[in-house]
Amino acid sequence: MLVREWSATATQDGAAAYRAHFDEVVLPALHGLPGFVRATLLTRYDGDFWKIRVLTVWQNLDAVRAFAGADAEAARVELAAQAVLASYDTRAVHWNLVLEDRSKVTD
């Protein structure tokens, strides 16, 4: 499995708007894609801006390419998201998911 990592920054209002966009638009779209496993949205305030990090898990690189296109590292940032973010990565980073301890997870 692969973890796709993408980051952005936003004002407080922008971070709240991005969270709503992620929940209402991004997640439903991801759930419909073959090879998508799960997503995590992380935020933290650094004193100036909210830092946003999105981690998505995919079954393989082919699934990522079906989402991102031939250039698998190209970020997909919808116009609605661009409008509320102060800055965002134009490239995503992929990590091989080697080990995940889910022994305490109760789904």
C-alpha positions in Angstrom: 0.0 0.0 0.0 1.0 3.6 -0.6 0.5 6.7 1.6 0.1 9.9 -0.4 1.1 13.0 1.6 0.0 16.6 0.7 0.3 19.8 2.7 -1.1 23.3 2.8 -1.5 26.4 5.0 -4.5 28.5 5.8 -5.9 31.2 8.0 -8.3 30.1 10.7 -11.3 30.7 8.5 -9.6 29.1 5.6 -8.7 26.0 7.6 -12.4 25.7 8.8 -13.6 26.1 5.2 -11.0 23.5 3.9 -12.2 21.0 6.6 -15.8 21.4 5.4 -14.7 21.0 1.8 -12.7 17.9 2.6 -15.6 16.4 4.5 -18.3 17.3 2.1 -16.6 17.1 -1.3 -13.2 15.3 -1.1 -14.1 12.3 1.0 -17.2 11.4 -0.9 -15.2 11.6 -4.2 -12.4 9.5 -2.8 -14.8 6.8 -1.5 -15.9 6.2 -5.0 -12.5 5.5 -6.4 -11.1 1.9 -6.9 -8.0 1.3 -4.8 -8.7 4.1 -2.2 -8.4 2.8 1.3 -8.7 5.7 3.7 -7.8 9.3 4.4 -6.6 11.4 7.4 -6.8 15.1 7.7 -4.3 16.7 10.2 -4.1 20.3 11.3 -2.0 22.3 13.7 -1.6 26.0 14.5 1.9 27.4 14.2 1.3 31.0 15.4 0.7 32.5 12.0 -1.2 29.9 10.0 -2.9 26.6 10.3 -0.8 23.8 8.8 -2.8 21.2 7.0 -1.6 17.7 6.1 -3.6 15.2 4.2 -2.7 11.5 4.2 -4.5 9.2 1.8 -3.8 5.4 1.7 -4.1 3.6 -1.7 -3.8 -0.1 -2.6 -1.1 0.6 -5.2 0.5 3.1 -7.5 -2.0 2.3 -10.3 -4.8 3.4 -8.0 -3.0 6.7 -7.3 -2.5 7.3 -11.0 -6.2 6.7 -11.6 -6.8 9.5 -9.1 -3.9 11.9 -9.9 -3.2 11.1 -13.6 -0.1 9.9 -15.3 2.1 12.2 -13.1 1.2 10.4 -9.9 2.9 13.1 -7.8 0.9 16.0 -9.2 -1.3 17.4 -6.5 -5.0 17.6 -7.2 -6.3 20.8 -5.6 -9.8 21.9 -6.6 -10.5 25.5 -7.3 -12.8 25.7 -4.2 -9.9 24.5 -2.0 -7.4 26.8 -3.7 -9.7 29.7 -2.8 -9.5 29.1 0.9 -5.9 28.1 1.3 -3.0 30.5 1.8 -0.6 28.2 0.2 -0.5 24.5 -0.9 1.9 22.0 -2.3 1.7 21.4 -6.0 3.3 18.0 -5.6 2.4 15.1 -3.4 4.9 12.7 -1.8 4.3 8.9 -1.7 5.5 6.6 1.0 5.4 2.8 1.1 3.3 1.7 4.0 5.5 -0.9 5.6 3.9 -1.4 9.0 0.8 -0.1 10.7 -0.1 -1.1 14.2 -3.9 -1.0 14.5 -4.1 -3.2 17.6 -5.9 -0.5 19.6 -8.2 0.6 16.8 -11.8 -0.4 17.4 -13.8 0.1 14.2 
